[in-house]
Amino acid sequence: MNIRKNGVNGKISIDSVDYVPVYCYDRGNGNGKNRYELLDIRAEIADYEAGNTEKINANLYKILKSELKNIETVIGEPINKSEKEIPEAK
């Protein structure tokens, strides 16, 4: 999150808000090491859509798309605007 306060007029602006949505993937390989893996949802979706199917399959792709939609519904999409002002606190 990048927040600025104008020293002249006291207005606060949020320049950007970003987060990395993750999915805890259970590989289901018993008690072995690395059973669980945290996946960067956006990166995995982008890789799959670029044709890289080595790490995730079509079923997991659908799950990740659904989970990303759920996360963005609750948290919102990242903000990358330079002029989203918040009224000055009184």
N, C-alpha and C positions, 0 to 999 in steps of 0.2 A: 504494500500500500504506500502510495506517495501522496502526502498531504502538504499543502503550502498555506501559509498565512501571510497576507499582504501587510507589510509593515506600515503602510500609509492609511488604508481604510479599514484594516482589521478583518477583511473578508477571508474566509477559508475556502480553499479549493481542493478537490480530490482530483489529482492528475491521473492516477491509475490504481486499480485494484486487480490483483491477479492471484490465482491459486492453481494448484495442480490436483485435479480430481484423481483419486486412486481407487483401485479395486483390489481387494485381497483375494487372490486366486488360489484355490486349494487344488494342488496337483493330484491329490489322492494317492500318493505313493507311499502309504503306510507311515511307519515311524521314522523314515529316513530323513536325512538332512534336507533342507530346502523344500519341504513339503508345501509351504506357503510362499507366495511371491506377491509383492505389491506391484501392481501394474499401473503405469501412467496411462490413464484411459485415453486421453487425446492422442498421445504418441502411438499407442497400439492401434487405434482406429486409423490414424494416418498411414501407418506402415501397411496395414491390411489393405486399405483402399489403394495403395501404391503397388499392390501385387505381392507383398511379402506375406506369405502364409506359413512361414516356418514356425512362428511362435504361437499364433492363435488360429483357430479354425472358424468356420462360418458360424457355428453355434455360439462360441465365446464372443465373436464380433457382435452378434445381435444382442447379447447380454450387455456388453460394454456400451453399445449405442443407447440401450434402454436406461442403463445406470447413469450415463452422462446426462440424459434428458431429465431424469429424476433429480440429480444433483443441481443442475441449472435451474430447475423449477423452485427448489428450496433455497439455494444460496444466491442464485442469479448468475448471469454471465459476467465474465471479467469486464472491467471498465478500462478503457484506454483513451480517455478524452482529456484534453488539456483545460477545458473550461466547464467543469461541472461544479458550480458554486453552491455552497451551503450558506443559508442565512446566518448572519452574525449572531452569536449567542448574546442574550441580554441578561 
